[in-house]
Amino acid sequence: MGNDDDGFTGNVNNDITLLSSFLHCLQDPDCKAEPHDFKHSGLSLVTHISTLLSIPAKSPHPLNVNAVIGSIDSSSIQCFVFTDNQPDLEKMKGESEGAELFQLTTIKSHSDHGDCTFNIHVRDVFNIITYLQKTPDPEEGLLLKFLLFAHYRAFRTVGLWILEFSQHWGSTPFQLMLAHVDNIAKRSDLRKVFTLPLDPPQCILLSKYHLHDTQSSASNILNDNPLSDREQVYTYIVEPSNLSSWLDLFTGLWQQLENQFLIPVPPNNNLSASLGISPSKSVRLEPQELAKMEYICVFIGTLHTLQPVLKHLLSANENWKLHCSLEQAESDVAMVMDFMSRNGPGANVTSETQSNELHGGNESELTPEYYKSPGAHVIHSLKRILAWHTSVLSIWNKTHRFFMHKRIEVHQLRYTPTGPVHFNSMQVRQVLKQINDVCEWTESEVQELQMKTMFASVHAEAMLMGWASSSEAPVNVFNTPSSILIGTSQKCCWLCWLLHKLLNNEGDIAPAFVLLGTHTTFYSWTLPPGVPHHILLQLRKDLLGVIKNKVGPTSRHSFSDRNWDSEKLGIRNQHLRVHEN
């Protein structure tokens, strides 16, 4: 490798893993969080497919983190799927690594209950898509079956997000809004008319909270079958006289979801009570019976439809007292959770820890820059819970039109990682010396960096980009002028985003990758195969440059826990940004 590796470990892959581990869970303050970008045709579709593939795994890790490449032309749609949860894949004897072509059938029935392996789930999802592609007018009730399928499979994952939402502010945001009902009612812009697409059971649900359609007759809603496909449009008004009813509705819907997804945990000590924390809860491991799952779909669907109403109630205009309350509640919980993580027993797991485990330590989007207000934080957190419902509706509405007359091919990419690389003390010190060659790095700092490399993994979107850039990728798919869409259920980390930019700068010979965006957070990172060596050198150079400039902690436990000296990082007289999970 010549002079390119002078002063490092002699292996650029190892250098990048060590540098990214140094930045693990930190955020680059100079890089703005990229917004969701759906301007490229098909990106929304592959993103929603990736969301539907995000289900609890059979392995101890609670979620499959996956990415989907979509190659779309006038005659075909080819999807290449990769998950980084390799132990969950059923690998038949004799199978080799590479892209496996799935045999799809136009089925509309599937196994809803229980866990399944990821490759079985991939087949089920695309079999449903294939059926919808060939069925211009699906039978009434099939949408409910699709929603049930998605929420059966993702039950524990949805439950974890519900638990995080319920604990992140100490109580639910809806309860905090009720406490500020008088202030909200005084807003000069509160009165607003909403046109909402609802099915009959949802209208009945709203009427129980004394919220009635202002134009249609009651005869339109005399049907109590859960989640009929027969949606109609209704008109509702938000005004001071019915504000409490709207807030009661949101509180009631949320209580129903908590009852179905969460179970109380008997306290084993009184630490939580002494700190004013609400009783602990955990996620129900098994889905509810069919009748309850149908009503879960009604509750989630109602929250999905009412998002414009909630967004209006949480808007920043004349709402500063509520926003201050939300910010203070979040800060108070952060302090208490930090105290409990240091002093409480292992059984008292914070909601932050659980939400991190939800992605196996993978990326989160909760960056301060992403939110324009505390109200936007609430809306974004709710969207994660509603993601499977949103994705089902999008695929339901778009599949036949978007996929019409196109051949669908689905390939699952198999890759067996070599396992974590163990770095010796000398290798670690070589990289630390590149960061700052003046100071003496302590043995505890060396050991801490060694431990952080154990979190390193190949991210799914990076794996797909590396593979698509390599000679192993199908020439007929990726040697085209069209963009290569990569769908993920959430925005990517800083390194995956940088890799995509470097690959896109290669010119005409390189594919133009399109990603959803980045939340600018670093994670301990293992390089995927297939990335050109000169790209790796630039990636390492950019990583080192970030460290030598200014990097702020993105966790409540960051610098004080890491014991990194800010002078060693070259950080002087700057505000450090806190990334609240």
C-alpha positions in Angstrom: 0.0 0.0 0.0 3.1 2.2 0.1 3.0 5.6 1.7 -0.8 5.6 1.9 -0.7 3.6 5.1 2.3 5.2 6.7 1.6 5.8 10.4 -1.5 3.7 10.4 -2.0 -0.1 11.0 -1.0 -1.0 7.5 -4.5 -2.0 6.7 -7.0 0.7 5.5 -10.0 -1.5 6.5 -8.7 -1.7 10.1 -7.9 2.0 10.2 -11.5 2.9 9.2 -13.0 0.5 11.8 -10.8 2.0 14.5 -11.5 5.6 13.5 -15.3 5.0 13.2 -15.2 3.3 16.6 -13.5 6.3 18.1 -16.5 8.3 16.9 -19.1 5.7 17.9 -22.5 7.4 18.7 -21.1 10.9 18.1 -22.6 13.4 15.6 -20.8 15.6 13.1 -22.0 19.1 14.0 -20.9 20.5 10.6 -23.0 18.0 8.6 -26.7 18.8 8.4 -29.2 16.1 8.8 -30.5 15.3 5.3 -34.2 15.5 4.8 -36.2 12.6 3.4 -35.9 12.8 -0.4 -38.7 11.2 -2.4 -38.2 13.2 -5.6 -36.6 10.1 -7.3 -39.3 7.9 -8.8 -39.5 4.6 -6.9 -37.5 5.6 -3.8 -40.6 5.9 -1.7 -41.7 2.4 -2.9 -38.4 0.7 -2.0 -38.3 2.6 1.3 -41.8 1.3 2.2 -40.8 -2.3 1.2 -37.8 -2.0 3.5 -40.1 -0.9 6.4 -42.3 -4.0 5.9 -39.2 -6.2 6.0 -38.2 -4.7 9.4 -39.5 -7.3 11.7 -38.3 -8.9 14.9 -35.8 -11.6 14.2 -35.6 -15.2 15.5 -32.2 -14.4 16.9 -31.8 -12.5 20.2 -31.5 -9.2 18.3 -35.0 -7.7 18.1 -34.9 -6.4 14.6 -33.7 -7.2 11.1 -31.9 -4.2 9.8 -32.2 -4.4 6.0 -31.8 -2.4 2.8 -33.4 -2.9 -0.6 -31.9 -1.9 -3.9 -34.5 -1.2 -6.5 -33.5 -1.3 -10.2 -36.5 -0.1 -12.3 -36.8 0.2 -16.0 -39.7 0.1 -18.5 -40.2 -3.7 -18.4 -39.0 -4.9 -15.0 -38.4 -4.1 -11.3 -35.5 -6.0 -9.7 -35.1 -5.8 -6.0 -31.9 -7.0 -4.2 -32.4 -7.4 -0.4 -29.7 -7.6 2.3 -30.1 -7.9 6.0 -27.3 -7.6 8.5 -28.9 -10.0 10.9 -27.3 -13.0 9.3 -28.0 -15.6 12.1 -31.6 -15.3 11.2 -31.3 -16.5 7.7 -32.1 -20.0 6.9 -29.2 -21.2 4.7 -29.8 -24.5 3.0 -27.0 -27.0 2.7 -25.0 -26.3 -0.5 -26.0 -22.7 -0.9 -23.3 -20.3 -1.7 -22.9 -16.6 -1.1 -24.2 -14.1 -3.7 -27.6 -13.1 -4.9 -30.3 -15.8 -4.7 -33.3 -15.4 -6.9 -36.7 -16.0 -5.2 -39.5 -17.9 -6.9 -42.6 -15.7 -6.4 -46.2 -16.8 -6.5 -49.4 -14.7 -6.6 -50.7 -15.7 -3.2 -52.9 -13.6 -0.9 -52.8 -15.9 2.1 -49.8 -16.4 4.4 -48.9 -17.4 7.9 -49.7 -14.5 10.1 -48.8 -15.9 13.5 -45.5 -16.5 15.2 -41.9 -15.7 14.3 -40.5 -16.6 10.9 -37.1 -16.4 9.4 -36.2 -13.3 7.3 -36.1 -15.1 4.0 -39.6 -16.5 4.5 -40.8 -13.0 5.4 -39.2 -11.6 2.2 -41.0 -14.2 0.2 -44.3 -13.4 1.9 -44.0 -9.6 1.4 -43.2 -9.9 -2.3 -45.8 -12.6 -2.9 -48.4 -10.1 -1.6 -47.0 -7.4 -3.9 -47.1 -9.8 -6.8 -50.7 -10.5 -6.1 -51.6 -6.8 -5.8 -49.8 -6.1 -9.1 -52.0 -8.6 -10.9 -55.3 -7.6 -9.2 -56.7 -4.2 -10.2 -59.7 -4.5 -7.8 -58.7 -6.5 -4.7 -61.6 -8.0 -2.8 -63.1 -6.1 0.1 -61.3 -7.0 3.4 -57.9 -7.8 1.8 -56.5 -4.5 3.0 -57.3 -5.6 6.6 -55.5 -8.9 6.0 -52.4 -7.0 4.7 -52.4 -4.7 7.8 -52.8 -7.7 10.1 -50.0 -9.5 8.4 -47.7 -6.5 8.8 -48.5 -5.9 12.5 -48.4 -9.6 13.4 -44.9 -9.8 12.0 -43.7 -6.5 13.5 -45.6 -6.8 16.8 -42.7 -6.6 19.2 -41.0 -3.9 17.2 -44.1 -1.7 17.3 -44.4 -2.5 21.0 -40.8 -1.3 21.6 -41.5 2.0 19.9 -44.8 2.4 21.9 -42.8 1.8 25.1 -40.2 4.4 24.1 -42.9 7.0 23.2 -44.7 6.4 26.6 -41.5 6.9 28.6 -39.5 9.4 26.7 -41.3 12.4 28.3 -42.1 10.7 31.6 -45.7 10.6 30.6 -47.3 10.6 27.1 -47.2 13.9 25.2 -51.0 13.7 25.1 -51.2 13.9 28.9 -48.9 16.9 28.8 -51.1 18.5 26.2 -54.2 18.0 28.5 -52.3 19.7 31.3 -52.0 22.8 28.9 -55.5 22.6 27.5 -56.4 26.1 28.6 -53.3 27.6 27.0 -53.8 25.8 23.8 -57.5 26.9 23.7 -56.4 30.5 23.7 -54.5 30.2 20.4 -55.9 32.6 17.9 -55.4 30.1 15.1 -56.8 27.1 16.9 -60.1 26.8 14.9 -59.5 24.8 11.8 -61.5 22.5 9.5 -60.1 19.1 8.6 -61.3 16.7 5.9 -60.4 13.2 7.0 -60.7 9.9 5.1 -62.2 7.5 7.7 -63.9 4.2 7.6 -67.2 3.6 9.5 -65.6 2.1 12.7 -63.3 5.0 13.0 -66.2 7.5 12.7 -68.0 5.5 15.5 -64.9 5.8 17.6 -64.7 9.5 17.2 -68.4 9.9 18.0 -67.8 8.2 21.3 -65.6 11.2 22.2 -68.4 13.6 21.1 -66.6 14.4 17.8 -69.0 14.3 14.9 -68.8 14.9 11.2 -70.3 18.4 10.4 -71.7 17.5 7.0 -72.5 13.8 6.5 -75.5 12.1 8.0 -75.2 9.5 10.8 -76.4 6.8 8.4 -73.0 6.8 6.8 -71.3 5.3 9.8 -73.8 2.6 10.9 -71.3 -0.2 10.3 -69.1 -1.7 13.0 -67.0 -4.2 11.1 -63.4 -3.5 12.0 -61.5 -1.7 9.3 -63.7 -2.0 6.3 -62.1 -1.0 3.0 -65.1 1.4 2.4 -63.4 4.7 3.3 -65.4 8.0 3.0 -64.4 11.6 3.5 -65.7 13.4 6.6 -65.4 16.9 7.9 -64.4 17.7 11.4 -63.6 21.0 13.2 -61.1 21.7 15.9 -62.1 24.6 18.1 -61.8 25.7 21.7 -65.2 24.2 22.6 -64.1 20.6 21.6 -60.4 20.8 22.3 -60.7 18.6 25.4 -62.6 16.0 23.4 -59.8 15.8 20.8 -57.1 15.5 23.5 -59.2 12.8 25.3 -59.4 11.0 22.0 -55.7 10.9 21.5 -55.2 9.9 25.1 -57.8 7.2 24.8 -56.3 5.8 21.6 -52.8 5.7 23.2 -54.1 4.0 26.3 -55.7 1.3 24.1 -52.3 0.7 22.4 -50.5 0.5 25.7 -53.0 -2.0 26.9 -52.5 -4.2 23.9 -48.7 -4.0 23.4 -47.4 -3.5 27.0 -47.5 -5.4 30.2 -46.6 -4.1 33.7 -43.4 -5.2 35.3 -43.4 -5.9 39.1 -40.9 -3.5 40.7 -38.0 -5.2 42.4 -37.0 -2.1 44.3 -38.4 1.4 45.0 -35.7 3.4 43.1 -38.1 4.3 40.3 -40.8 5.4 42.7 -38.4 7.5 44.7 -37.3 9.3 41.5 -40.9 9.9 40.4 -40.7 7.5 37.4 -44.0 5.8 36.3 -44.3 2.1 36.9 -42.1 0.0 34.6 -43.6 -1.8 31.6 -42.3 -4.2 29.1 -43.3 -5.3 25.6 -45.7 -8.2 25.2 -43.8 -10.9 23.4 -46.6 -12.6 21.6 -49.2 -10.9 19.4 -52.8 -10.6 20.6 -55.6 -12.8 19.4 -57.2 -12.0 16.0 -60.1 -9.9 17.3 -57.8 -7.7 19.3 -55.3 -7.4 16.4 -58.2 -6.1 14.2 -58.9 -3.4 16.7 -55.2 -2.6 17.1 -55.3 -1.9 13.3 -58.3 0.4 13.8 -56.5 2.3 16.6 -53.3 2.7 14.7 -55.2 3.6 11.5 -57.1 6.3 13.4 -53.9 7.8 14.7 -52.5 7.7 11.2 -55.5 9.6 9.8 -55.5 12.1 12.6 -51.8 13.1 12.2 -52.8 16.5 10.6 -55.0 17.3 13.6 -52.2 16.4 16.1 -49.6 18.4 14.0 -51.9 21.4 14.2 -52.4 21.1 18.0 -48.6 20.8 18.4 -47.7 23.6 16.0 -45.2 26.2 17.4 -47.5 29.2 16.9 -48.6 30.6 20.2 -47.7 27.3 21.9 -44.5 28.1 23.7 -45.7 27.0 27.1 -46.5 23.5 25.9 -43.2 23.3 24.0 -41.3 24.4 27.1 -43.1 21.7 29.1 -42.2 19.1 26.5 -38.6 20.1 26.5 -38.4 20.2 30.3 -40.1 16.8 30.6 -37.6 15.3 28.2 -34.7 16.8 30.0 -36.0 15.6 33.4 -36.4 12.1 32.1 -32.9 12.2 30.6 -31.4 13.2 34.0 -33.3 10.5 35.9 -32.5 7.8 33.4 -28.8 8.8 33.5 -28.9 8.5 37.3 -30.6 5.1 37.1 -28.2 3.8 34.6 -25.4 4.6 37.0 -27.0 3.6 40.3 -29.9 1.3 39.6 -29.9 -2.4 39.0 -29.6 -3.9 35.6 -33.3 -4.7 35.5 -34.2 -1.0 35.3 -33.5 -0.6 31.6 -34.2 2.9 30.2 -36.4 3.4 27.3 -33.3 4.9 25.5 -31.5 1.6 25.9 -34.4 -0.4 24.6 -34.8 1.8 21.6 -31.1 1.4 20.9 -31.5 -2.3 21.1 -34.3 -2.0 18.7 -31.7 -1.4 16.0 -29.0 -3.6 17.5 -27.1 -0.4 18.2 -27.7 0.9 14.8 -28.6 4.3 13.7 -31.3 6.6 15.2 -32.8 9.7 13.7 -33.3 11.7 16.9 -30.9 14.5 16.1 -31.6 18.0 17.4 -31.2 19.6 14.0 -33.8 17.4 12.5 -36.5 18.8 14.7 -37.8 22.3 14.2 -39.7 22.2 17.6 -40.5 19.8 20.4 -43.8 19.3 18.7 -42.0 18.0 15.6 -40.2 15.6 17.8 -43.5 14.1 19.0 -44.8 13.8 15.5 -41.7 12.1 14.2 -41.7 9.6 17.1 -45.3 8.8 16.4 -44.5 8.3 12.7 -42.1 5.5 13.6 -45.0 3.6 15.4 -47.2 4.2 12.4 -44.6 3.2 9.8 -45.9 -0.3 9.0 -49.4 1.1 8.6 -48.1 3.9 6.3 -46.1 1.4 4.2 -49.0 -1.0 3.8 -51.2 1.9 2.6 -48.6 3.2 0.2 -47.9 -0.2 -1.4 -51.7 -1.0 -1.5 -52.4 2.2 -3.4 -49.4 2.3 -5.7 -48.5 -1.3 -6.5 -50.9 -2.0 -9.3 -50.2 1.3 -11.1 -46.5 1.4 -10.5 -45.8 -2.3 -11.2 -48.3 -2.8 -14.0 -46.9 -4.8 -16.9 -43.5 -5.1 -15.2 -41.6 -8.3 -14.4 -40.8 -8.5 -10.7 -37.6 -10.2 -9.6 -36.4 -10.4 -6.0 -32.9 -11.5 -5.0 -31.6 -12.0 -1.5 -27.9 -11.2 -1.1 -26.0 -13.5 1.1 -22.8 -12.5 2.8 -21.1 -14.2 5.7 -19.0 -11.6 7.6 -15.6 -12.7 9.0 -16.5 -11.8 12.5 -15.2 -9.0 14.7 -11.5 -8.1 14.2 -9.5 -8.0 17.5 -7.1 -5.1 17.6 -4.0 -5.3 19.7 -2.8 -2.3 21.8 -0.1 -1.4 19.3 -2.6 -1.1 16.4 -4.9 1.1 18.5 -2.1 3.4 19.5 -1.0 3.7 15.9 -4.4 5.1 15.0 -4.6 7.3 18.1 -1.3 8.8 17.3 -2.7 9.9 13.9 -5.4 11.7 15.8 -3.1 13.5 18.1 0.7 12.7 18.2 1.5 15.1 21.0 -0.5 13.6 23.9 0.1 10.3 25.7 -3.0 8.1 25.3 -3.7 6.2 28.5 -4.1 2.4 28.7 -7.8 2.9 29.7 -8.4 4.9 26.6 -6.8 2.3 24.4 -8.9 -0.4 26.0 -12.1 1.6 25.6 -11.5 2.0 21.9 -10.7 -1.7 21.6 -14.1 -2.5 23.3 -15.9 -0.1 20.9 -14.6 -2.0 17.9 -16.7 -4.9 19.0 -19.8 -3.0 17.9 -18.5 -2.8 14.4 -20.8 -4.3 11.7 -21.4 -4.1 8.0 -24.4 -1.8 7.5 -26.9 -3.2 5.1 -27.0 -0.1 2.7 -23.2 -0.1 2.6 -23.1 -3.8 1.8 -25.5 -3.2 -1.2 -23.4 -0.2 -2.4 -20.2 -2.2 -2.2 -21.7 -5.2 -4.0 -23.3 -3.0 -6.7 -20.0 -1.4 -7.3 -18.1 -4.7 -7.7 -17.7 -7.0 -10.6 -20.1 -9.5 -9.0 -23.1 -7.3 -9.6 -25.3 -8.1 -12.7 -24.1 -5.9 -15.5 -27.5 -5.6 -17.1 -28.9 -4.2 -13.8 -26.3 -1.7 -12.7 -24.5 -0.7 -15.9 -27.2 1.7 -16.8 -27.6 5.5 -16.7 -30.5 5.3 -14.4 -30.2 5.9 -10.6 -29.9 3.0 -8.2 -32.4 3.4 -5.4 -31.6 2.1 -2.0 -34.5 1.8 0.4 -34.1 1.7 4.2 -36.6 2.0 7.0 -34.7 5.0 8.3 -32.0 7.4 7.3 -28.4 6.1 7.1 -25.4 6.9 9.3 -22.8 9.5 8.4 -20.3 6.9 7.0 -22.8 5.2 4.7 -23.8 8.7 3.5 -20.2 9.6 2.8 -19.6 6.3 1.0 -22.5 6.9 -1.3 -21.3 10.4 -2.1 -17.7 9.2 -2.8 -19.0 6.4 -5.1 -21.4 8.8 -6.9 -18.4 11.1 -7.6 -16.7 8.4 -9.6 -18.2 9.7 -12.8 -20.1 8.0 -15.6 -18.7 4.6 -14.9 -20.2 4.5 -11.4 -23.8 3.9 -10.5 -25.7 6.9 -9.1 -26.9 5.7 -5.7 -29.9 7.4 -4.2 -30.4 7.1 -0.4 -33.1 8.4 1.9 -30.8 10.8 3.7 -28.5 10.8 6.8 -28.9 11.7 10.4 -25.2 12.5 10.6 -24.4 10.1 13.5 -21.3 7.9 13.5 -21.2 4.2 14.4 -18.5 1.6 14.7 -18.3 0.4 11.1 -16.9 -2.5 9.2 -16.2 -2.1 5.5 -18.3 -4.0 3.0 -16.5 -5.9 0.2 -16.3 -4.5 -3.3 -15.4 -0.8 -2.4 -12.4 0.4 -4.5 -9.2 1.0 -2.6 -8.9 4.7 -3.5 -12.4 5.2 -2.1 -11.3 3.6 1.2 -8.3 5.9 1.4 -10.5 9.0 0.9 -13.0 7.6 3.5 -10.2 7.2 6.0 -8.9 10.7 5.3 -12.4 12.3 5.8 -12.9 10.4 9.0 -9.6 11.6 10.4 -10.4 15.1 9.3 -13.7 15.1 11.2 -11.9 14.0 14.4 -9.3 16.6 14.1 -11.8 19.3 13.6 -14.8 19.6 15.9 -16.9 16.7 17.0 -19.7 16.9 19.6 -21.1 14.1 21.7 -24.5 12.8 20.7 -25.4 10.9 23.8 -26.2 11.9 27.4 -23.4 9.6 28.4 -20.8 10.7 25.9 -17.7 12.5 26.9 -17.9 12.0 30.6 -18.2 8.3 30.2 -15.7 8.0 27.4 -13.0 9.8 29.3 -11.8 11.4 26.1 -9.9 14.6 26.8 -11.4 17.4 24.6 -7.9 18.9 24.2 -6.8 15.6 22.6 -9.6 16.0 20.0 -8.7 19.6 19.4 -12.0 20.9 20.7 -11.7 24.3 22.2 -14.3 26.9 23.2 -17.3 25.4 21.4 -20.7 24.2 22.4 -21.1 20.5 22.2 -24.3 19.3 20.8 -26.3 16.7 22.7 -28.0 13.9 20.7 -31.0 12.9 22.7 -32.1 9.3 22.0 
